[in-house]
């Protein structure tokens, strides 16, 4: 009985090793070949238009009456949701003055929040409570979601464009002059 167990154990250990093949793999397979398809003029134009749209969607155009500011987007899911909202058509909002440091108005939509402690400055575009756009012309500190920034703008320039009362703003991914 012990001999039979020993033989079965020996066969069980060595038999799988002998069943693995010839031991030399075939490495003579031909390399894969890819060929580029010719590009038509229409395809080139479509690619160019797509690249132009992608470049434009890196900017947000805010038009207050006759004045348009160009903002640079932040990088977060709130911005992506805002871009999705603006892809079909511009969005016009009514903004109200709050605290003599910002204009705020409802987006009419809820966006994902990416709140973090922020001290604002002139030109900051902030998402507040997931559904309100704030355009800051002065400093404030709170937990907000940054949507973007109007670069190189002063508080005085923003105040002149925004006025002292309510103001209408149109948000767009394309320049109003286009």
TORTORLUM-814424 format. One record per residue: residue number from 1; residue in three letters; y, x, z of N, C-alpha, C, O in turn. Coordinates in nm, 2 decimals. Layout:
REM TORTORLUM-814424
<NUM; ALA; <Y; X; Z>; <Y; X; Z>; <Y; X; Z>; <Y; X; Z>>
...
END
This chain:
REM TORTORLUM-814424
<1; UNK; <-0.12; 0.08; 0.00>; <0.00; 0.00; 0.00>; <0.13; 0.09; 0.00>; <0.22; 0.06; -0.07>>
<2; UNK; <0.12; 0.19; 0.08>; <0.24; 0.29; 0.08>; <0.26; 0.35; -0.05>; <0.37; 0.38; -0.09>>
<3; UNK; <0.15; 0.39; -0.12>; <0.16; 0.45; -0.25>; <0.22; 0.36; -0.35>; <0.30; 0.40; -0.43>>
<4; UNK; <0.18; 0.23; -0.35>; <0.23; 0.13; -0.44>; <0.39; 0.12; -0.42>; <0.46; 0.11; -0.52>>
<5; UNK; <0.43; 0.11; -0.30>; <0.57; 0.10; -0.27>; <0.65; 0.22; -0.32>; <0.76; 0.21; -0.37>>
<6; UNK; <0.59; 0.34; -0.29>; <0.65; 0.46; -0.33>; <0.67; 0.47; -0.49>; <0.77; 0.51; -0.54>>
<7; UNK; <0.57; 0.43; -0.56>; <0.57; 0.43; -0.71>; <0.67; 0.33; -0.76>; <0.75; 0.36; -0.85>>
<8; UNK; <0.68; 0.21; -0.70>; <0.77; 0.11; -0.75>; <0.92; 0.15; -0.72>; <1.01; 0.13; -0.80>>
<9; UNK; <0.94; 0.22; -0.60>; <1.07; 0.27; -0.57>; <1.11; 0.38; -0.66>; <1.23; 0.38; -0.70>>
<10; UNK; <1.02; 0.47; -0.70>; <1.05; 0.58; -0.79>; <1.08; 0.52; -0.93>; <1.18; 0.57; -0.99>>
<11; UNK; <1.00; 0.43; -0.97>; <1.03; 0.37; -1.11>; <1.16; 0.29; -1.11>; <1.23; 0.30; -1.20>>
<12; UNK; <1.19; 0.22; -1.00>; <1.31; 0.15; -0.99>; <1.43; 0.23; -0.99>; <1.54; 0.19; -1.04>>
<13; UNK; <1.43; 0.36; -0.94>; <1.54; 0.45; -0.94>; <1.56; 0.52; -1.07>; <1.67; 0.54; -1.12>>
<14; UNK; <1.45; 0.56; -1.14>; <1.45; 0.64; -1.26>; <1.45; 0.57; -1.39>; <1.50; 0.62; -1.49>>
<15; UNK; <1.39; 0.45; -1.39>; <1.38; 0.37; -1.51>; <1.51; 0.34; -1.57>; <1.53; 0.35; -1.69>>
<16; UNK; <1.61; 0.29; -1.49>; <1.74; 0.26; -1.55>; <1.81; 0.38; -1.61>; <1.89; 0.36; -1.71>>
<17; UNK; <1.79; 0.50; -1.56>; <1.85; 0.62; -1.62>; <1.80; 0.65; -1.75>; <1.87; 0.71; -1.83>>
<18; UNK; <1.68; 0.62; -1.78>; <1.62; 0.65; -1.91>; <1.65; 0.54; -2.02>; <1.63; 0.57; -2.14>>
<19; UNK; <1.70; 0.43; -1.98>; <1.73; 0.32; -2.07>; <1.88; 0.32; -2.12>; <1.92; 0.22; -2.17>>
<20; UNK; <1.95; 0.42; -2.10>; <2.09; 0.42; -2.13>; <2.12; 0.46; -2.27>; <2.24; 0.47; -2.31>>
<21; UNK; <2.03; 0.49; -2.36>; <2.06; 0.52; -2.50>; <2.04; 0.67; -2.53>; <1.97; 0.74; -2.45>>
<22; UNK; <2.10; 0.72; -2.64>; <2.07; 0.85; -2.68>; <2.16; 0.95; -2.61>; <2.13; 1.07; -2.61>>
<23; UNK; <2.26; 0.91; -2.54>; <2.34; 1.00; -2.46>; <2.46; 1.06; -2.54>; <2.54; 1.12; -2.47>>
<24; UNK; <2.47; 1.04; -2.67>; <2.58; 1.10; -2.74>; <2.65; 0.98; -2.81>; <2.60; 0.91; -2.90>>
<25; UNK; <2.78; 0.96; -2.77>; <2.85; 0.84; -2.83>; <2.90; 0.88; -2.97>; <2.92; 0.99; -3.00>>
<26; UNK; <2.91; 0.77; -3.05>; <2.96; 0.79; -3.19>; <3.11; 0.78; -3.18>; <3.17; 0.67; -3.16>>
<27; UNK; <3.18; 0.89; -3.21>; <3.32; 0.90; -3.21>; <3.38; 0.92; -3.35>; <3.49; 0.97; -3.36>>
<28; UNK; <3.31; 0.87; -3.45>; <3.35; 0.89; -3.58>; <3.42; 0.77; -3.64>; <3.43; 0.75; -3.76>>
<29; UNK; <3.46; 0.67; -3.56>; <3.52; 0.55; -3.60>; <3.65; 0.58; -3.67>; <3.73; 0.67; -3.63>>
<30; UNK; <3.68; 0.51; -3.78>; <3.81; 0.53; -3.86>; <3.93; 0.49; -3.77>; <3.92; 0.38; -3.71>>
<31; UNK; <4.04; 0.56; -3.78>; <4.16; 0.52; -3.71>; <4.21; 0.39; -3.77>; <4.19; 0.36; -3.89>>
<32; UNK; <4.27; 0.30; -3.68>; <4.33; 0.18; -3.73>; <4.45; 0.20; -3.82>; <4.52; 0.30; -3.80>>
<33; UNK; <4.47; 0.12; -3.92>; <4.58; 0.14; -4.01>; <4.67; 0.01; -4.00>; <4.61; -0.10; -4.00>>
<34; UNK; <4.80; 0.03; -3.99>; <4.89; -0.09; -4.00>; <4.98; -0.06; -4.12>; <5.03; 0.05; -4.14>>
<35; UNK; <5.01; -0.17; -4.18>; <5.11; -0.16; -4.29>; <5.22; -0.25; -4.26>; <5.21; -0.36; -4.21>>
<36; UNK; <5.34; -0.21; -4.30>; <5.46; -0.28; -4.27>; <5.48; -0.38; -4.39>; <5.46; -0.35; -4.51>>
<37; UNK; <5.51; -0.51; -4.35>; <5.54; -0.61; -4.45>; <5.68; -0.58; -4.51>; <5.77; -0.55; -4.44>>
<38; UNK; <5.70; -0.60; -4.64>; <5.83; -0.59; -4.69>; <5.93; -0.69; -4.63>; <5.88; -0.81; -4.61>>
<39; UNK; <6.05; -0.66; -4.61>; <6.15; -0.75; -4.55>; <6.24; -0.81; -4.66>; <6.29; -0.73; -4.74>>
<40; UNK; <6.25; -0.94; -4.66>; <6.34; -1.00; -4.76>; <6.48; -1.01; -4.71>; <6.50; -0.98; -4.59>>
<41; UNK; <6.57; -1.03; -4.79>; <6.71; -1.04; -4.76>; <6.73; -1.15; -4.65>; <6.81; -1.14; -4.56>>
<42; UNK; <6.66; -1.27; -4.67>; <6.68; -1.38; -4.58>; <6.63; -1.34; -4.44>; <6.69; -1.38; -4.34>>
<43; UNK; <6.52; -1.26; -4.43>; <6.46; -1.22; -4.30>; <6.56; -1.12; -4.24>; <6.58; -1.13; -4.12>>
<44; UNK; <6.62; -1.03; -4.31>; <6.72; -0.94; -4.26>; <6.84; -1.01; -4.21>; <6.89; -0.98; -4.10>>
<45; UNK; <6.89; -1.11; -4.28>; <7.00; -1.19; -4.24>; <6.97; -1.27; -4.11>; <7.05; -1.27; -4.02>>
<46; UNK; <6.85; -1.32; -4.10>; <6.81; -1.40; -3.98>; <6.80; -1.31; -3.86>; <6.84; -1.34; -3.75>>
<47; UNK; <6.74; -1.18; -3.88>; <6.74; -1.09; -3.77>; <6.87; -1.05; -3.72>; <6.90; -1.04; -3.60>>
<48; UNK; <6.96; -1.03; -3.82>; <7.10; -0.99; -3.79>; <7.17; -1.10; -3.71>; <7.24; -1.07; -3.61>>
<49; UNK; <7.15; -1.22; -3.75>; <7.21; -1.34; -3.68>; <7.15; -1.35; -3.54>; <7.23; -1.38; -3.44>>
<50; UNK; <7.02; -1.33; -3.52>; <6.96; -1.33; -3.39>; <7.02; -1.23; -3.30>; <7.04; -1.25; -3.18>>
<51; UNK; <7.03; -1.10; -3.35>; <7.09; -0.99; -3.27>; <7.23; -1.02; -3.23>; <7.28; -0.99; -3.12>>
<52; UNK; <7.31; -1.08; -3.33>; <7.45; -1.12; -3.30>; <7.46; -1.22; -3.19>; <7.54; -1.21; -3.10>>
<53; UNK; <7.37; -1.32; -3.20>; <7.37; -1.43; -3.09>; <7.33; -1.37; -2.96>; <7.39; -1.40; -2.86>>
<54; UNK; <7.23; -1.28; -2.96>; <7.19; -1.21; -2.83>; <7.31; -1.13; -2.78>; <7.33; -1.13; -2.65>>
<55; UNK; <7.38; -1.06; -2.86>; <7.49; -0.98; -2.81>; <7.60; -1.07; -2.76>; <7.66; -1.04; -2.66>>
<56; UNK; <7.63; -1.19; -2.83>; <7.73; -1.28; -2.78>; <7.69; -1.34; -2.65>; <7.77; -1.37; -2.56>>
<57; UNK; <7.56; -1.37; -2.62>; <7.52; -1.43; -2.50>; <7.52; -1.34; -2.38>; <7.49; -1.38; -2.27>>
<58; UNK; <7.57; -1.21; -2.40>; <7.59; -1.12; -2.29>; <7.73; -1.15; -2.23>; <7.76; -1.08; -2.13>>
<59; UNK; <7.80; -1.23; -2.29>; <7.94; -1.26; -2.25>; <7.96; -1.41; -2.23>; <7.89; -1.49; -2.30>>
<60; UNK; <8.04; -1.44; -2.14>; <8.08; -1.58; -2.11>; <8.23; -1.60; -2.14>; <8.31; -1.52; -2.09>>
<61; UNK; <8.26; -1.69; -2.23>; <8.40; -1.72; -2.26>; <8.45; -1.84; -2.18>; <8.39; -1.95; -2.18>>
<62; UNK; <8.56; -1.82; -2.10>; <8.61; -1.92; -2.02>; <8.75; -1.95; -2.08>; <8.84; -1.87; -2.08>>
<63; UNK; <8.77; -2.07; -2.13>; <8.90; -2.11; -2.19>; <8.97; -2.21; -2.10>; <8.92; -2.32; -2.07>>
<64; UNK; <9.09; -2.17; -2.05>; <9.18; -2.25; -1.97>; <9.30; -2.28; -2.06>; <9.39; -2.20; -2.08>>
<65; UNK; <9.31; -2.40; -2.12>; <9.42; -2.44; -2.21>; <9.41; -2.34; -2.33>; <9.32; -2.34; -2.41>>
<66; UNK; <9.52; -2.26; -2.35>; <9.53; -2.17; -2.46>; <9.48; -2.03; -2.42>; <9.48; -1.94; -2.51>>
<67; UNK; <9.44; -2.01; -2.30>; <9.40; -1.87; -2.26>; <9.25; -1.87; -2.24>; <9.19; -1.95; -2.18>>
<68; UNK; <9.19; -1.76; -2.31>; <9.05; -1.74; -2.30>; <9.02; -1.61; -2.23>; <9.08; -1.50; -2.27>>
<69; UNK; <8.94; -1.61; -2.13>; <8.89; -1.48; -2.06>; <8.75; -1.46; -2.10>; <8.67; -1.55; -2.12>>
<70; UNK; <8.71; -1.33; -2.12>; <8.58; -1.30; -2.15>; <8.52; -1.23; -2.03>; <8.57; -1.13; -1.97>>
<71; UNK; <8.41; -1.29; -1.98>; <8.34; -1.24; -1.86>; <8.21; -1.17; -1.89>; <8.14; -1.21; -1.99>>
<72; UNK; <8.17; -1.08; -1.81>; <8.04; -1.01; -1.83>; <7.94; -1.08; -1.73>; <7.98; -1.10; -1.61>>
<73; UNK; <7.82; -1.11; -1.77>; <7.73; -1.18; -1.69>; <7.66; -1.08; -1.59>; <7.65; -0.97; -1.62>>
<74; UNK; <7.63; -1.14; -1.47>; <7.54; -1.07; -1.38>; <7.40; -1.08; -1.43>; <7.37; -1.14; -1.53>>
<75; UNK; <7.30; -1.01; -1.36>; <7.17; -1.01; -1.40>; <7.08; -1.08; -1.30>; <7.04; -1.02; -1.20>>
<76; UNK; <7.06; -1.22; -1.31>; <6.98; -1.29; -1.22>; <6.93; -1.42; -1.29>; <6.98; -1.46; -1.40>>
<77; UNK; <6.84; -1.49; -1.22>; <6.79; -1.62; -1.28>; <6.89; -1.73; -1.29>; <6.88; -1.82; -1.37>>
<78; UNK; <6.99; -1.72; -1.21>; <7.10; -1.82; -1.21>; <7.17; -1.81; -1.35>; <7.20; -1.91; -1.41>>
<79; UNK; <7.20; -1.69; -1.39>; <7.27; -1.66; -1.51>; <7.18; -1.71; -1.63>; <7.23; -1.77; -1.72>>
<80; UNK; <7.05; -1.68; -1.62>; <6.96; -1.72; -1.73>; <6.96; -1.87; -1.74>; <6.96; -1.93; -1.86>>
<81; UNK; <6.96; -1.94; -1.63>; <6.97; -2.09; -1.63>; <7.10; -2.14; -1.69>; <7.10; -2.24; -1.77>>
<82; UNK; <7.21; -2.07; -1.66>; <7.34; -2.11; -1.71>; <7.35; -2.08; -1.86>; <7.40; -2.17; -1.94>>
<83; UNK; <7.29; -1.97; -1.91>; <7.29; -1.95; -2.05>; <7.21; -2.05; -2.12>; <7.25; -2.10; -2.23>>
<84; UNK; <7.09; -2.09; -2.06>; <7.01; -2.20; -2.12>; <7.09; -2.33; -2.14>; <7.08; -2.40; -2.24>>
<85; UNK; <7.17; -2.36; -2.03>; <7.25; -2.48; -2.03>; <7.36; -2.47; -2.14>; <7.40; -2.57; -2.20>>
<86; UNK; <7.41; -2.35; -2.17>; <7.52; -2.34; -2.27>; <7.47; -2.31; -2.41>; <7.56; -2.31; -2.50>>
<87; UNK; <7.34; -2.29; -2.43>; <7.29; -2.25; -2.56>; <7.32; -2.37; -2.67>; <7.36; -2.34; -2.78>>
<88; UNK; <7.31; -2.49; -2.62>; <7.33; -2.60; -2.72>; <7.47; -2.64; -2.74>; <7.51; -2.67; -2.85>>
<89; UNK; <7.55; -2.63; -2.64>; <7.69; -2.67; -2.65>; <7.78; -2.61; -2.54>; <7.72; -2.59; -2.43>>
<90; UNK; <7.90; -2.59; -2.56>; <7.99; -2.55; -2.45>; <8.00; -2.66; -2.34>; <7.96; -2.77; -2.36>>
<91; UNK; <8.04; -2.62; -2.22>; <8.04; -2.71; -2.11>; <8.19; -2.71; -2.06>; <8.25; -2.61; -2.03>>
<92; UNK; <8.25; -2.83; -2.04>; <8.38; -2.84; -1.99>; <8.38; -2.90; -1.85>; <8.31; -3.00; -1.82>>
<93; UNK; <8.45; -2.83; -1.76>; <8.45; -2.86; -1.62>; <8.60; -2.88; -1.57>; <8.69; -2.83; -1.63>>
<94; UNK; <8.61; -2.97; -1.47>; <8.74; -2.98; -1.40>; <8.73; -2.90; -1.27>; <8.64; -2.92; -1.19>>
<95; UNK; <8.82; -2.80; -1.26>; <8.83; -2.72; -1.14>; <8.95; -2.76; -1.05>; <9.05; -2.79; -1.10>>
<96; UNK; <8.92; -2.75; -0.92>; <9.02; -2.78; -0.82>; <9.05; -2.66; -0.74>; <8.96; -2.57; -0.71>>
<97; UNK; <9.18; -2.64; -0.69>; <9.21; -2.53; -0.61>; <9.15; -2.55; -0.47>; <9.15; -2.66; -0.41>>
<98; UNK; <9.10; -2.44; -0.41>; <9.05; -2.44; -0.28>; <9.10; -2.32; -0.20>; <9.07; -2.21; -0.25>>
<99; UNK; <9.16; -2.34; -0.09>; <9.20; -2.23; 0.00>; <9.29; -2.13; -0.06>; <9.31; -2.02; 0.01>>
<100; UNK; <9.36; -2.15; -0.17>; <9.45; -2.06; -0.23>; <9.38; -1.93; -0.26>; <9.45; -1.82; -0.26>>
<101; UNK; <9.25; -1.93; -0.29>; <9.19; -1.81; -0.34>; <9.08; -1.83; -0.45>; <9.03; -1.74; -0.50>>
<102; UNK; <9.06; -1.96; -0.49>; <8.96; -1.99; -0.59>; <8.99; -2.13; -0.65>; <9.06; -2.21; -0.60>>
<103; UNK; <8.93; -2.14; -0.77>; <8.92; -2.27; -0.84>; <8.77; -2.30; -0.84>; <8.69; -2.22; -0.87>>
<104; UNK; <8.74; -2.43; -0.80>; <8.60; -2.47; -0.79>; <8.58; -2.60; -0.85>; <8.66; -2.69; -0.85>>
<105; UNK; <8.46; -2.62; -0.92>; <8.42; -2.75; -0.98>; <8.28; -2.76; -1.00>; <8.20; -2.66; -1.01>>
<106; UNK; <8.23; -2.88; -1.01>; <8.09; -2.91; -1.03>; <8.04; -2.88; -1.17>; <8.11; -2.91; -1.27>>
<107; UNK; <7.93; -2.82; -1.17>; <7.86; -2.79; -1.30>; <7.79; -2.91; -1.36>; <7.77; -2.92; -1.48>>
<108; UNK; <7.76; -3.01; -1.27>; <7.69; -3.12; -1.31>; <7.54; -3.09; -1.33>; <7.46; -3.18; -1.37>>
<109; UNK; <7.50; -2.98; -1.29>; <7.35; -2.93; -1.30>; <7.33; -2.84; -1.18>; <7.42; -2.77; -1.13>>
<110; UNK; <7.20; -2.84; -1.14>; <7.16; -2.74; -1.03>; <7.10; -2.62; -1.10>; <7.01; -2.63; -1.19>>
<111; UNK; <7.14; -2.51; -1.05>; <7.09; -2.38; -1.10>; <7.02; -2.31; -0.99>; <7.05; -2.34; -0.87>>
<112; UNK; <6.92; -2.22; -1.02>; <6.86; -2.15; -0.91>; <6.96; -2.06; -0.84>; <7.06; -2.01; -0.89>>
<113; UNK; <6.94; -2.05; -0.71>; <7.03; -1.97; -0.62>; <6.98; -1.83; -0.60>; <6.86; -1.81; -0.58>>
<114; UNK; <7.07; -1.73; -0.60>; <7.03; -1.59; -0.57>; <7.14; -1.54; -0.47>; <7.20; -1.44; -0.50>>
<115; UNK; <7.16; -1.62; -0.36>; <7.26; -1.59; -0.27>; <7.25; -1.45; -0.20>; <7.14; -1.41; -0.17>>
<116; UNK; <7.36; -1.39; -0.18>; <7.37; -1.26; -0.11>; <7.51; -1.25; -0.05>; <7.60; -1.31; -0.10>>
<117; UNK; <7.53; -1.17; 0.05>; <7.66; -1.15; 0.11>; <7.75; -1.08; 0.00>; <7.72; -0.98; -0.05>>
<118; UNK; <7.86; -1.15; -0.03>; <7.96; -1.10; -0.13>; <8.10; -1.11; -0.07>; <8.13; -1.21; -0.01>>
<119; UNK; <8.18; -1.01; -0.10>; <8.32; -1.02; -0.08>; <8.38; -1.03; -0.22>; <8.37; -0.93; -0.30>>
<120; UNK; <8.44; -1.14; -0.25>; <8.49; -1.16; -0.39>; <8.63; -1.09; -0.41>; <8.69; -1.05; -0.31>>
<121; UNK; <8.66; -1.08; -0.53>; <8.79; -1.03; -0.58>; <8.83; -1.10; -0.70>; <8.75; -1.18; -0.76>>
<122; UNK; <8.95; -1.08; -0.75>; <9.00; -1.15; -0.87>; <8.90; -1.13; -0.99>; <8.87; -1.01; -1.02>>
<123; UNK; <8.87; -1.24; -1.05>; <8.78; -1.23; -1.17>; <8.64; -1.26; -1.14>; <8.56; -1.27; -1.23>>
<124; UNK; <8.60; -1.27; -1.01>; <8.46; -1.30; -0.98>; <8.42; -1.44; -1.02>; <8.50; -1.53; -0.99>>
<125; UNK; <8.31; -1.46; -1.08>; <8.25; -1.59; -1.11>; <8.13; -1.61; -1.02>; <8.04; -1.53; -1.03>>
<126; UNK; <8.14; -1.72; -0.94>; <8.04; -1.74; -0.84>; <7.98; -1.88; -0.85>; <8.04; -1.97; -0.88>>
<127; UNK; <7.84; -1.88; -0.82>; <7.77; -2.01; -0.81>; <7.77; -2.04; -0.66>; <7.72; -1.96; -0.58>>
<128; UNK; <7.82; -2.16; -0.63>; <7.82; -2.20; -0.49>; <7.73; -2.32; -0.47>; <7.74; -2.42; -0.54>>
<129; UNK; <7.64; -2.31; -0.37>; <7.55; -2.42; -0.34>; <7.46; -2.46; -0.46>; <7.41; -2.57; -0.46>>
<130; UNK; <7.45; -2.38; -0.56>; <7.36; -2.40; -0.67>; <7.41; -2.49; -0.78>; <7.35; -2.51; -0.88>>
<131; UNK; <7.53; -2.55; -0.75>; <7.58; -2.65; -0.85>; <7.73; -2.65; -0.88>; <7.78; -2.74; -0.94>>
<132; UNK; <7.80; -2.55; -0.82>; <7.94; -2.54; -0.84>; <7.98; -2.41; -0.89>; <7.93; -2.30; -0.84>>
<133; UNK; <8.08; -2.41; -0.98>; <8.13; -2.28; -1.04>; <8.26; -2.25; -0.96>; <8.35; -2.34; -0.95>>
<134; UNK; <8.27; -2.13; -0.92>; <8.40; -2.08; -0.85>; <8.45; -1.97; -0.93>; <8.38; -1.87; -0.97>>
<135; UNK; <8.58; -1.98; -0.96>; <8.65; -1.87; -1.03>; <8.75; -1.82; -0.92>; <8.85; -1.88; -0.89>>
<136; UNK; <8.73; -1.69; -0.88>; <8.81; -1.63; -0.77>; <8.93; -1.56; -0.83>; <8.92; -1.48; -0.92>>
<137; UNK; <9.04; -1.58; -0.76>; <9.16; -1.50; -0.79>; <9.21; -1.43; -0.67>; <9.31; -1.36; -0.68>>
<138; UNK; <9.14; -1.44; -0.56>; <9.17; -1.36; -0.44>; <9.04; -1.34; -0.36>; <8.93; -1.39; -0.40>>
<139; UNK; <9.05; -1.28; -0.25>; <8.93; -1.23; -0.17>; <8.87; -1.34; -0.08>; <8.95; -1.42; -0.03>>
<140; UNK; <8.74; -1.34; -0.07>; <8.67; -1.43; 0.02>; <8.53; -1.37; 0.04>; <8.47; -1.31; -0.05>>
<141; UNK; <8.48; -1.39; 0.16>; <8.34; -1.33; 0.19>; <8.25; -1.44; 0.24>; <8.29; -1.53; 0.32>>
<142; UNK; <8.13; -1.45; 0.18>; <8.03; -1.55; 0.21>; <7.90; -1.51; 0.14>; <7.90; -1.41; 0.07>>
<143; UNK; <7.80; -1.59; 0.16>; <7.67; -1.57; 0.09>; <7.68; -1.66; -0.04>; <7.68; -1.78; -0.04>>
<144; UNK; <7.69; -1.59; -0.15>; <7.71; -1.65; -0.28>; <7.61; -1.60; -0.38>; <7.53; -1.50; -0.35>>
<145; UNK; <7.60; -1.66; -0.50>; <7.53; -1.61; -0.61>; <7.63; -1.57; -0.72>; <7.71; -1.65; -0.76>>
<146; UNK; <7.63; -1.44; -0.75>; <7.72; -1.39; -0.85>; <7.67; -1.43; -0.99>; <7.55; -1.40; -1.03>>
<147; UNK; <7.76; -1.49; -1.07>; <7.73; -1.52; -1.21>; <7.79; -1.42; -1.31>; <7.73; -1.40; -1.41>>
<148; UNK; <7.90; -1.36; -1.27>; <7.96; -1.27; -1.36>; <8.10; -1.22; -1.31>; <8.13; -1.25; -1.19>>
<149; UNK; <8.17; -1.16; -1.40>; <8.30; -1.10; -1.36>; <8.38; -1.09; -1.49>; <8.34; -1.05; -1.59>>
<150; UNK; <8.51; -1.14; -1.47>; <8.61; -1.11; -1.57>; <8.67; -0.97; -1.54>; <8.74; -0.96; -1.44>>
<151; UNK; <8.63; -0.87; -1.62>; <8.68; -0.74; -1.59>; <8.83; -0.72; -1.62>; <8.89; -0.78; -1.70>>
<152; UNK; <8.88; -0.63; -1.54>; <9.02; -0.58; -1.56>; <9.13; -0.69; -1.56>; <9.22; -0.69; -1.64>>
<153; UNK; <9.11; -0.79; -1.47>; <9.21; -0.90; -1.46>; <9.26; -0.89; -1.32>; <9.19; -0.87; -1.22>>
<154; UNK; <9.39; -0.92; -1.31>; <9.46; -0.92; -1.18>; <9.47; -1.06; -1.13>; <9.45; -1.16; -1.20>>
<155; UNK; <9.49; -1.07; -1.00>; <9.51; -1.19; -0.93>; <9.63; -1.27; -1.00>; <9.62; -1.39; -1.02>>
<156; UNK; <9.73; -1.20; -1.02>; <9.85; -1.26; -1.08>; <9.82; -1.32; -1.22>; <9.87; -1.43; -1.26>>
<157; UNK; <9.75; -1.24; -1.30>; <9.71; -1.29; -1.44>; <9.63; -1.42; -1.43>; <9.65; -1.51; -1.51>>
<158; UNK; <9.53; -1.42; -1.34>; <9.45; -1.54; -1.32>; <9.53; -1.66; -1.27>; <9.52; -1.77; -1.32>>
<159; UNK; <9.62; -1.63; -1.17>; <9.70; -1.74; -1.12>; <9.79; -1.80; -1.23>; <9.81; -1.92; -1.23>>
<160; UNK; <9.84; -1.72; -1.31>; <9.93; -1.77; -1.42>; <9.85; -1.85; -1.52>; <9.90; -1.96; -1.57>>
<161; UNK; <9.73; -1.82; -1.55>; <9.64; -1.89; -1.64>; <9.59; -2.02; -1.58>; <9.58; -2.12; -1.65>>
<162; UNK; <9.55; -2.01; -1.45>; <9.49; -2.12; -1.38>; <9.59; -2.23; -1.33>; <9.56; -2.34; -1.31>>
<163; UNK; <9.71; -2.18; -1.30>; <9.81; -2.28; -1.25>; <9.79; -2.31; -1.10>; <9.70; -2.24; -1.04>>
<164; UNK; <9.87; -2.40; -1.05>; <9.86; -2.43; -0.91>; <9.78; -2.55; -0.87>; <9.74; -2.57; -0.76>>
<165; UNK; <9.75; -2.64; -0.97>; <9.67; -2.76; -0.94>; <9.54; -2.75; -1.00>; <9.48; -2.65; -1.02>>
<166; UNK; <9.49; -2.87; -1.04>; <9.36; -2.88; -1.11>; <9.37; -2.82; -1.25>; <9.48; -2.82; -1.31>>
<167; UNK; <9.26; -2.77; -1.30>; <9.26; -2.71; -1.43>; <9.13; -2.74; -1.50>; <9.02; -2.75; -1.43>>
<168; UNK; <9.13; -2.75; -1.63>; <9.01; -2.77; -1.71>; <8.97; -2.64; -1.77>; <9.05; -2.57; -1.82>>
<169; UNK; <8.84; -2.61; -1.76>; <8.79; -2.49; -1.82>; <8.67; -2.53; -1.91>; <8.59; -2.61; -1.88>>
<170; UNK; <8.66; -2.46; -2.02>; <8.54; -2.47; -2.11>; <8.47; -2.34; -2.11>; <8.52; -2.23; -2.13>>
<171; UNK; <8.34; -2.35; -2.08>; <8.25; -2.24; -2.07>; <8.17; -2.23; -2.20>; <8.12; -2.34; -2.25>>
<172; UNK; <8.16; -2.12; -2.27>; <8.09; -2.10; -2.39>; <8.03; -1.97; -2.41>; <8.08; -1.87; -2.35>>
<173; UNK; <7.92; -1.96; -2.48>; <7.85; -1.83; -2.51>; <7.91; -1.77; -2.64>; <7.88; -1.65; -2.67>>
<174; UNK; <8.00; -1.84; -2.71>; <8.06; -1.79; -2.83>; <8.21; -1.80; -2.81>; <8.26; -1.88; -2.74>>
<175; UNK; <8.28; -1.71; -2.88>; <8.42; -1.70; -2.87>; <8.48; -1.83; -2.94>; <8.43; -1.87; -3.04>>
<176; UNK; <8.58; -1.89; -2.88>; <8.64; -2.01; -2.94>; <8.70; -1.98; -3.07>; <8.72; -2.08; -3.15>>
<177; UNK; <8.74; -1.86; -3.10>; <8.80; -1.82; -3.23>; <8.69; -1.81; -3.34>; <8.73; -1.81; -3.46>>
<178; UNK; <8.56; -1.81; -3.30>; <8.46; -1.79; -3.40>; <8.43; -1.92; -3.48>; <8.34; -1.92; -3.56>>
END
